[in-house]
Amino acid sequence: MQKLVKFSRLLSVLPLLFLAGCNMVVMAPSGDIAVQQRDLIVISTVLMLLIIVPVIFLTLLFAWRYRRSNTAATYAPEWHHSTRLEIVIWAAPLAIIIALGAVTWISTHKLDPYRPLDRLDAERAIPADVKPLTVEVVALDWKWLFFYPELGIATVNEMAAPVDTPINFKITASSVMNSFYIPALAGQIYAMPGMETKLHAVINREGEYEGFSANYSGAGFSHMRFKFHGLTKEGFDGWVGQVKQQGTMLNRDAYLKLEKPSEKEPVRYYASADADLYKAILNLCATPGKMCMNEMMHIDMMGGAGKESAENREKLQYDNRHAGEGVVQPGATVPATGVPAKAEPPRNSGDGSMQHDMQHEGHSMPGSANGTDPAPAQLNNNN
C-alpha cells in the first residue's frame, strides 16, 4: 500500500517537471500585441471551459449515480422530455458561442497585423512625437536579413528596436515561404517571395528575445533563428553605432552571395546598404538581367508588349537563377534545375512498354526539340 501511495505522488509531480522545462514566453510576453493575443487565448479557453468542465463533471456524476449496482437511483424508462433541461442544454452553449464570436470579431480587427498601432500598452497611448521604426525583413535560405531603410544599415540574424517605439515590419522572402515569428513581440506572419506582408508591433520591456521561422522551409530550417534586442533609446543608438562601425557594404554582389543557401549563418553587420535592394528582392530582380515583377505587371496592365514580349522570357525565369552555379534550391527538380525527381512515375505508352515524360538518361522531354530546353519556370518561385 505504501508503495502505491509513493507511486501516485510521483505521478502527480511529473507534470510539474515537464512544465519546469517549458518556455512560457507566449503566456508571458513583453510586447503589447503579444499581450493582447495572450489575453485572447486565456479568454477563449475560460469561455470554453465554462461548458467543458460541467459536462465532464456531470458525465462522471451520472455514471456513478446511475450505475447498475445503485438500486436507489430513480428509474424512469418512459421519460422523454424536460423543458427546463432543454433550456439549460441549449442556452448555455449558445451564450458561450455568441461570446466567443463577439471576442473573435473584435480581436480579428483590433489585432490585424496590417493595422497601425493606436497604443503602447493598455495604459498608454502613442505620444504624438514618437516616430515609428521601419524594418524590412527578408527570409533567406536559411537566415534572416533585416534592413533599416531610415538608418541605412542592415543586419543578418540579429535585429534591435527601442522600447516603447512602434515597429512597422515589411516582410518578404527570396525563395520559399517562411514564417516570421518573435513570440515575445507578436504573432507569426508569413514571408512569401514576390509578396510583401506587414506587421505592426511594439516591445515594452528591455531584453533579448528569440526569433525564428515557424514554417518548414528546407534542410536548414532548424537553425533559421535570430536574436531580437529590446533596448532603451540610448542602447539602440549605441547598437546602431556598433553596426556602422563594424559593418561592411551590402550591395547587389554581396547580397547575391549571401542569398545562396547556407546553414548556421553567424550574425553579420552592414554599415550601409543599397537603397533599392529590398525593393529589388521583393520584385525578384536582384539578380542582374531579371525583369522586376512590378515592371512585368505594368506591361500586363497596359495590354502586353506584343511580339516583343518573347524577348522577356529569360528575364522572367526566377526559379533557376542559381542552376548554372551548381546551387540547387530546396526541393527543386525538373524543369527548374534539370534534376529529375526521386521517383518518376512511368507512363504506359499503350504498346506494353513504359516511358517517362521527364528527361532521363538522354531522352527528351515532350515538347522539347533537343532535350535541353526546360519548360518555363513558374513565377511564384515555389520550389
C-alpha positions as MATLAB code, in Angstrom:
seq = 'MQKLVKFSRLLSVLPLLFLAGCNMVVMAPSGDIAVQQRDLIVISTVLMLLIIVPVIFLTLLFAWRYRRSNTAATYAPEWHHSTRLEIVIWAAPLAIIIALGAVTWISTHKLDPYRPLDRLDAERAIPADVKPLTVEVVALDWKWLFFYPELGIATVNEMAAPVDTPINFKITASSVMNSFYIPALAGQIYAMPGMETKLHAVINREGEYEGFSANYSGAGFSHMRFKFHGLTKEGFDGWVGQVKQQGTMLNRDAYLKLEKPSEKEPVRYYASADADLYKAILNLCATPGKMCMNEMMHIDMMGGAGKESAENREKLQYDNRHAGEGVVQPGATVPATGVPAKAEPPRNSGDGSMQHDMQHEGHSMPGSANGTDPAPAQLNNNN';
ca = [
       0.000    0.000    0.000;
       2.833    2.380    0.876;
       4.466    1.694   -2.498;
       1.187    2.572   -4.240;
       0.992    5.898   -2.374;
       4.594    6.779   -3.259;
       3.956    5.912   -6.905;
       0.840    8.126   -7.013;
       2.827   11.026   -5.544;
       5.481   10.566   -8.217;
       2.845   10.667  -10.935;
       1.443   13.908   -9.518;
       4.894   15.539   -9.636;
       5.726   14.513  -13.223;
       3.572   17.219  -14.895;
       5.380   19.870  -12.831;
       8.739   18.551  -14.030;
       7.625   18.844  -17.656;
       6.282   22.369  -17.123;
       9.545   23.431  -15.470;
      11.360   22.846  -18.761;
       8.827   24.701  -20.908;
       9.346   28.185  -22.294;
       6.189   30.083  -21.336;
       7.023   33.181  -23.382;
       3.694   33.037  -25.235;
       1.858   33.350  -21.925;
       4.296   35.932  -20.502;
       5.166   38.202  -23.458;
       6.902   41.586  -23.439;
       5.084   43.334  -26.300;
       1.578   44.793  -26.216;
       0.350   42.936  -29.332;
       1.558   39.610  -27.904;
      -0.091   40.506  -24.570;
      -3.432   41.091  -26.298;
      -3.057   37.797  -28.151;
      -2.262   36.077  -24.838;
      -5.398   37.575  -23.312;
      -7.434   36.316  -26.263;
      -6.128   32.780  -25.670;
      -6.979   32.971  -21.958;
     -10.471   34.418  -22.520;
     -11.293   31.834  -25.198;
     -10.029   28.981  -23.026;
     -12.046   30.132  -19.985;
     -15.222   30.541  -22.049;
     -14.874   27.035  -23.459;
     -14.115   25.569  -20.030;
     -17.414   27.014  -18.771;
     -19.174   24.278  -20.712;
     -16.454   21.621  -20.852;
     -15.891   21.351  -17.078;
     -19.600   20.957  -16.160;
     -20.070   18.382  -18.926;
     -17.116   16.321  -17.684;
     -18.310   16.610  -14.077;
     -21.900   15.636  -14.917;
     -20.719   12.739  -17.069;
     -18.788   11.289  -14.141;
     -21.655   12.051  -11.733;
     -24.264   10.318  -13.898;
     -22.004    7.339  -14.467;
     -21.593    6.962  -10.713;
     -25.170    7.718   -9.654;
     -26.885    5.575  -12.240;
     -24.514    2.639  -12.106;
     -26.093   -0.794  -12.227;
     -25.371   -1.578   -8.597;
     -27.151    1.563   -7.291;
     -30.715    0.310   -6.858;
     -31.747    3.510   -5.033;
     -31.399    5.650   -8.179;
     -34.622    6.736   -9.881;
     -35.525    4.555  -12.870;
     -37.899    6.243  -15.356;
     -37.831    4.412  -18.712;
     -40.815    6.368  -20.054;
     -39.191    9.796  -19.500;
     -38.521   11.662  -22.737;
     -38.628   15.450  -22.245;
     -37.853   18.276  -19.807;
     -38.296   21.900  -20.893;
     -36.037   23.236  -18.160;
     -33.287   20.748  -19.019;
     -33.545   21.554  -22.739;
     -33.212   25.281  -21.998;
     -30.065   24.691  -19.951;
     -28.550   22.306  -22.521;
     -29.060   24.701  -25.445;
     -28.910   28.150  -23.821;
     -25.519   27.743  -22.094;
     -23.553   26.628  -25.213;
     -25.356   29.216  -27.338;
     -24.371   32.009  -24.939;
     -20.754   30.832  -24.966;
     -20.699   30.655  -28.775;
     -22.096   34.197  -29.003;
     -19.472   35.447  -26.528;
     -16.664   33.674  -28.431;
     -17.933   35.086  -31.719;
     -18.002   38.626  -30.333;
     -14.487   38.329  -28.868;
     -13.155   36.833  -32.104;
     -14.791   39.519  -34.260;
     -13.371   42.371  -32.183;
      -9.900   40.808  -31.881;
      -9.709   39.960  -35.590;
      -9.962   43.654  -36.459;
      -8.094   45.054  -33.475;
      -5.129   42.678  -33.886;
      -4.979   42.869  -37.683;
      -1.195   42.852  -38.387;
      -1.703   45.448  -41.157;
      -3.404   47.873  -38.759;
      -1.117   50.612  -37.337;
      -0.836   50.690  -33.562;
      -3.024   53.025  -31.539;
      -1.380   52.454  -28.146;
       1.888   51.449  -26.462;
       0.126   49.287  -23.900;
      -3.183   49.092  -22.056;
      -2.459   52.271  -20.081;
      -0.557   54.456  -22.573;
      -1.446   55.899  -25.952;
       1.236   56.571  -28.563;
       2.761   60.031  -27.982;
       2.360   62.435  -30.884;
       6.116   62.982  -31.190;
       7.040   59.280  -31.463;
       8.141   58.211  -34.948;
       7.673   54.517  -35.819;
      10.740   52.449  -36.725;
      10.577   50.760  -40.139;
      12.252   47.369  -40.508;
      12.311   45.489  -43.821;
      12.626   41.729  -43.331;
      13.811   39.196  -45.910;
      13.659   35.443  -45.269;
      16.637   33.809  -46.971;
      17.783   30.181  -47.115;
      18.343   29.794  -44.147;
      18.882   33.099  -42.360;
      17.140   36.411  -41.794;
      18.138   39.710  -43.394;
      16.972   42.978  -41.809;
      17.059   46.387  -43.479;
      16.728   49.654  -41.568;
      15.963   51.993  -44.505;
      15.786   55.142  -42.401;
      19.189   54.390  -40.843;
      20.859   52.992  -43.971;
      22.075   49.816  -42.227;
      21.324   46.095  -42.479;
      21.958   43.021  -40.354;
      21.795   39.241  -40.605;
      20.288   37.103  -37.840;
      20.070   39.987  -35.386;
      17.746   42.930  -35.004;
      17.029   45.538  -32.352;
      14.408   48.152  -31.565;
      13.942   50.773  -28.861;
      11.434   50.091  -26.107;
       8.003   51.749  -26.423;
       8.552   52.635  -30.084;
       6.114   51.288  -32.717;
       7.781   48.992  -35.260;
       6.492   48.761  -38.827;
       7.653   45.488  -40.364;
       7.654   44.893  -44.119;
       8.253   41.209  -44.773;
       9.135   39.185  -47.869;
      11.210   36.147  -48.874;
      13.809   35.367  -51.520;
      12.795   31.818  -52.483;
      10.328   29.708  -50.481;
       7.693   30.663  -47.918;
       8.758   31.131  -44.308;
       7.030   32.467  -41.199;
       8.432   35.411  -39.229;
       7.841   34.899  -35.517;
       9.027   36.614  -32.321;
       6.781   35.111  -29.599;
       7.513   37.870  -27.062;
       6.620   40.601  -29.573;
       3.662   39.491  -31.717;
       2.142   36.561  -33.540;
       3.706   34.958  -36.595;
       3.189   36.242  -40.124;
       4.243   34.639  -43.388;
       7.122   35.764  -45.572;
       6.468   34.937  -49.240;
       8.550   35.538  -52.385;
       7.236   38.233  -54.678;
       4.827   39.450  -51.987;
       5.028   41.818  -49.031;
       3.255   41.213  -45.749;
       3.146   43.698  -42.896;
       3.223   43.607  -39.129;
       2.881   46.394  -36.555;
       4.192   45.742  -33.059;
       5.917   47.297  -30.047;
       8.264   45.927  -27.386;
       7.580   47.222  -23.877;
      10.414   45.709  -21.867;
      14.165   45.544  -22.331;
      15.646   42.143  -23.012;
      16.965   39.650  -25.526;
      14.261   37.637  -27.248;
      14.188   34.662  -29.586;
      13.018   34.935  -33.180;
      12.718   32.138  -35.704;
      10.917   30.739  -38.720;
       7.720   28.898  -37.790;
       7.231   27.364  -41.256;
       9.335   24.459  -42.549;
      11.426   25.639  -45.486;
      14.122   23.049  -46.130;
      17.244   21.446  -44.696;
      18.464   24.472  -42.705;
      15.089   25.330  -41.194;
      16.031   24.215  -37.663;
      18.832   26.799  -37.463;
      16.874   29.667  -39.006;
      16.879   31.709  -35.802;
      17.826   35.229  -34.778;
      18.073   37.452  -31.707;
      15.785   40.416  -31.136;
      17.037   43.035  -28.686;
      14.655   45.373  -26.886;
      16.796   48.377  -25.899;
      16.472   51.804  -24.391;
      16.754   54.769  -26.747;
      20.392   55.227  -25.734;
      21.073   51.485  -26.044;
      19.537   51.373  -29.511;
      21.633   54.347  -30.653;
      24.706   52.521  -29.362;
      23.703   49.362  -31.254;
      23.271   51.358  -34.477;
      26.679   52.932  -33.930;
      28.191   49.465  -33.463;
      26.662   48.245  -36.716;
      28.019   51.259  -38.608;
      31.451   50.877  -37.062;
      31.881   47.128  -37.552;
      29.765   46.601  -40.669;
      30.642   46.320  -44.346;
      28.817   47.320  -47.527;
      25.744   45.399  -48.714;
      25.448   45.865  -52.459;
      23.954   43.620  -55.138;
      27.062   41.432  -55.409;
      27.310   40.944  -51.652;
      23.596   40.139  -51.470;
      23.757   37.515  -54.239;
      26.499   35.728  -52.302;
      24.524   35.996  -49.071;
      21.352   34.752  -50.759;
      22.814   31.334  -51.569;
      21.545   28.591  -49.219;
      23.644   28.244  -46.059;
      23.120   26.987  -42.540;
      24.074   28.305  -39.088;
      24.966   31.689  -40.541;
      26.661   33.989  -37.977;
      25.470   37.494  -37.167;
      26.578   39.997  -39.817;
      26.539   43.793  -39.793;
      26.303   46.062  -42.835;
      27.171   49.714  -42.255;
      25.392   50.653  -45.475;
      23.048   49.000  -47.940;
      21.822   49.817  -51.431;
      18.702   51.923  -51.058;
      16.696   49.937  -53.636;
      17.925   46.468  -52.698;
      14.872   45.476  -50.651;
      12.529   46.543  -53.484;
      14.608   44.523  -55.932;
      14.380   41.448  -53.672;
      10.637   41.947  -53.311;
      10.213   42.166  -57.091;
      12.522   39.178  -57.728;
      15.010   41.203  -59.759;
      18.069   41.417  -57.501;
      19.868   39.162  -59.987;
      21.243   41.159  -62.952;
      19.254   40.714  -66.151;
      15.940   39.864  -64.450;
      12.838   41.923  -65.056;
      11.187   43.241  -61.909;
       7.720   41.917  -61.217;
       6.292   45.421  -60.893;
       7.595   46.167  -64.408;
       6.003   42.983  -65.717;
       2.689   43.866  -64.039;
       2.828   47.329  -65.579;
       3.297   45.773  -69.029;
       0.327   43.478  -68.400;
      -1.783   46.393  -67.203;
      -1.009   48.277  -70.418;
      -2.211   45.329  -72.501;
       1.050   43.437  -73.020;
       4.171   44.071  -75.072;
       3.104   42.313  -78.274;
       5.589   40.178  -80.174;
       8.477   41.882  -78.400;
       7.396   40.152  -75.173;
       9.157   36.971  -76.362;
      12.419   38.703  -75.542;
      11.353   38.879  -71.889;
      11.131   35.100  -71.416;
      14.586   34.647  -69.906;
      14.174   37.796  -67.817;
      11.114   36.264  -66.153;
      12.632   32.907  -65.154;
      13.180   33.239  -61.415;
      13.267   29.677  -60.077;
      16.519   28.595  -61.754;
      18.662   31.665  -61.005;
      21.367   29.536  -59.314;
      21.121   26.483  -61.580;
      24.176   27.442  -63.591;
      26.247   27.812  -60.434;
      25.556   24.292  -59.204;
      23.311   25.534  -56.369;
      20.096   23.543  -56.157;
      17.207   25.267  -54.425;
      15.393   23.275  -51.711;
      13.222   20.613  -53.265;
      13.750   21.916  -56.806;
      13.635   19.369  -59.645;
      12.703   19.373  -63.325;
      12.096   21.706  -65.054;
      13.670   24.478  -62.982;
      17.030   22.780  -62.445;
      17.073   19.774  -64.754;
      17.374   17.493  -61.700;
      14.942   14.568  -62.005;
      12.542   13.788  -59.181;
      13.475   10.965  -56.806;
      10.615    8.799  -58.033;
       9.412    9.405  -61.580;
       6.155    7.536  -62.252;
       6.338    5.612  -65.548;
       3.833    6.265  -68.322;
       2.207    3.425  -70.220;
       2.623    4.056  -73.957;
      -0.129    1.621  -74.908;
       2.158   -0.968  -76.523;
       3.183   -2.609  -73.284;
       6.358   -0.523  -72.862;
       6.842    2.041  -70.107;
       8.040    5.570  -70.906;
       8.895    8.659  -68.880;
       7.692   12.182  -69.562;
      10.657   13.881  -67.944;
      14.155   13.978  -69.320;
      16.090   10.865  -68.236;
      19.338    9.360  -69.474;
      19.460   11.320  -72.713;
      15.749   11.147  -73.541;
      13.981   14.391  -74.433;
      11.069   15.963  -72.621;
       7.827   16.126  -74.596;
       7.614   19.398  -76.477;
      11.392   19.890  -76.495;
      13.329   19.750  -79.716;
      16.708   18.758  -78.327;
      16.004   17.788  -74.710;
      17.853   20.780  -73.296;
      15.144   23.439  -73.250;
      13.258   23.176  -69.932;
       9.727   24.410  -69.524;
       9.377   27.999  -68.265;
       9.890   28.320  -64.510;
       6.877   29.386  -62.506;
       6.770   32.982  -61.400;
       5.681   32.205  -57.865;
       9.134   30.775  -57.100;
       7.584   27.801  -55.354;
      10.442   25.374  -55.244;
];
